[in-house]
Amino acid sequence: MSFIVAVYAPLVALARLLFGKLPVCALVGGMVGASGGALLGMYMVDADPAVWPDAARVWAALLLAAVGAALAILLLVGAERRPATVIPPILVNAVLTSLANVYLNILVHVPGLALLVGWLAGVLVGLLLCWIWCGFGLSAGSGKR
């Protein structure tokens, strides 16, 4: 049991150091981007999405958004207990993050970095959405949690 505690405690400290200051929308974007980037990276090893037409890229982004949004909804709705308030922003975040993820990974074109590129795209999209949503006062009482 002490081995698990010895391994777990530094990981929790590292996670708090890296992600403790990020708002929830940036964390959701990072989660959606990382999951979509991992799936896209595995696909990029076998096929080249750069030759896809734009419609196929959008459909791939929507599929990745559905997977990432389902993951985020399953994790956040259980903790939030107010599904009507978290599901619409998660869906918007997931779609925009997945579109950025697909196009940035096609631009970078390195399957090994797809997860990192997706995570960075997700965090940046999430921060932008949080700035727009909370910075312009569109949501009363929302902000960093």
C-alpha positions as CSV (number, residue, x, y, z in Angstrom):
1,M,0.0,0.0,0.0
2,S,2.8,2.4,0.7
3,F,4.2,1.9,-2.8
4,I,0.9,3.2,-4.3
5,V,0.9,6.2,-2.0
6,A,4.5,6.9,-2.8
7,V,3.7,6.9,-6.6
8,Y,0.3,8.5,-6.3
9,A,1.3,11.5,-4.2
10,P,3.9,13.0,-6.6
11,L,1.6,12.5,-9.5
12,V,-1.2,14.4,-7.7
13,A,1.3,17.2,-6.8
14,L,2.4,17.4,-10.4
15,A,-1.2,17.5,-11.7
16,R,-2.0,20.3,-9.2
17,L,1.0,22.2,-10.3
18,L,0.3,21.9,-14.0
19,F,-3.5,22.1,-14.1
20,G,-4.5,23.7,-10.8
21,K,-4.9,27.2,-12.2
22,L,-6.8,26.3,-15.3
23,P,-10.5,27.0,-15.5
24,V,-12.9,24.1,-16.0
25,C,-13.6,24.9,-19.7
26,A,-9.8,24.7,-20.4
27,L,-9.6,21.3,-18.7
28,V,-12.6,20.0,-20.6
29,G,-11.0,21.3,-23.9
30,G,-7.7,19.6,-22.9
31,M,-9.5,16.3,-22.2
32,V,-11.4,16.4,-25.5
33,G,-8.3,17.4,-27.4
34,A,-6.1,14.8,-25.8
35,S,-8.7,12.0,-26.4
36,G,-9.3,13.1,-30.0
37,G,-5.6,13.7,-30.6
38,A,-4.8,10.2,-29.4
39,L,-7.4,8.6,-31.7
40,L,-6.4,10.8,-34.7
41,G,-2.7,10.0,-34.1
42,M,-3.4,6.3,-34.1
43,Y,-5.2,6.7,-37.4
44,M,-2.5,8.9,-38.9
45,V,0.0,6.1,-38.5
46,D,-1.9,4.0,-41.0
47,A,-3.6,6.6,-43.2
48,D,-2.9,10.2,-44.4
49,P,-5.7,12.6,-43.4
50,A,-4.1,15.4,-45.4
51,V,-5.6,13.9,-48.6
52,W,-9.1,14.0,-47.2
53,P,-11.6,16.4,-48.7
54,D,-12.8,19.2,-46.3
55,A,-16.1,17.4,-45.7
56,A,-14.3,14.3,-44.5
57,R,-12.2,16.4,-42.2
58,V,-15.3,18.0,-40.7
59,W,-17.0,14.6,-40.2
60,A,-13.9,13.2,-38.5
61,A,-13.8,16.3,-36.2
62,L,-17.5,15.8,-35.4
63,L,-16.8,12.1,-34.6
64,L,-13.9,13.0,-32.4
65,A,-16.1,15.7,-30.7
66,A,-18.8,13.1,-30.0
67,V,-16.2,10.8,-28.3
68,G,-14.6,13.6,-26.3
69,A,-17.9,15.2,-25.3
70,A,-19.2,11.8,-24.1
71,L,-16.1,11.4,-22.0
72,A,-16.3,14.9,-20.5
73,I,-20.1,14.6,-19.9
74,L,-19.7,11.3,-18.1
75,L,-17.0,12.7,-15.9
76,L,-18.5,16.1,-15.2
77,V,-22.2,15.5,-15.0
78,G,-21.6,13.1,-12.1
79,A,-19.6,15.7,-10.3
80,E,-21.7,18.7,-11.2
81,R,-25.2,17.3,-10.7
82,R,-26.6,20.0,-12.9
83,P,-26.5,18.5,-16.4
84,A,-28.5,21.2,-18.1
85,T,-25.8,23.8,-17.2
86,V,-22.7,21.8,-18.3
87,I,-23.8,19.9,-21.4
88,P,-24.2,22.8,-23.9
89,P,-20.8,24.4,-23.1
90,I,-19.2,21.0,-23.3
91,L,-20.6,20.3,-26.7
92,V,-19.5,23.7,-28.1
93,N,-16.1,23.2,-26.6
94,A,-15.8,19.7,-28.0
95,V,-16.8,20.7,-31.6
96,L,-14.4,23.7,-31.7
97,T,-11.6,21.8,-30.1
98,S,-12.0,18.8,-32.4
99,L,-12.0,21.1,-35.5
100,A,-8.8,22.8,-34.3
101,N,-7.4,19.4,-33.5
102,V,-8.0,17.8,-36.9
103,Y,-6.6,20.8,-38.8
104,L,-3.6,21.4,-36.6
105,N,-2.6,17.7,-36.7
106,I,-2.9,17.7,-40.5
107,L,-0.7,20.8,-40.5
108,V,1.9,19.4,-38.0
109,H,1.6,15.9,-39.6
110,V,3.5,14.0,-36.8
111,P,1.4,11.1,-35.5
112,G,3.5,10.9,-32.3
113,L,2.7,14.4,-31.3
114,A,-1.0,14.2,-32.1
115,L,-2.0,13.8,-28.5
116,L,0.1,16.8,-27.4
117,V,-1.2,18.9,-30.2
118,G,-4.8,18.0,-29.4
119,W,-4.3,18.8,-25.7
120,L,-2.7,22.2,-26.5
121,A,-5.5,23.0,-29.0
122,G,-8.1,22.0,-26.4
123,V,-6.6,24.0,-23.6
124,L,-6.3,27.1,-25.9
125,V,-9.9,26.7,-27.2
126,G,-11.2,26.2,-23.7
127,L,-9.3,29.3,-22.4
128,L,-10.7,31.3,-25.3
129,L,-14.2,30.1,-24.7
130,C,-13.9,30.8,-21.0
131,W,-12.6,34.3,-21.7
132,I,-15.5,35.0,-24.1
133,W,-18.1,33.4,-21.8
134,C,-16.9,34.8,-18.5
135,G,-15.1,37.9,-19.7
136,F,-18.0,39.4,-21.5
137,G,-20.4,38.6,-18.6
138,L,-22.6,36.2,-20.6
139,S,-23.0,33.9,-17.6
140,A,-23.9,35.2,-14.2
141,G,-21.8,33.6,-11.5
142,S,-19.6,31.6,-13.8
143,G,-15.9,31.8,-13.8
144,K,-13.0,29.9,-12.5
145,R,-13.9,27.0,-10.2
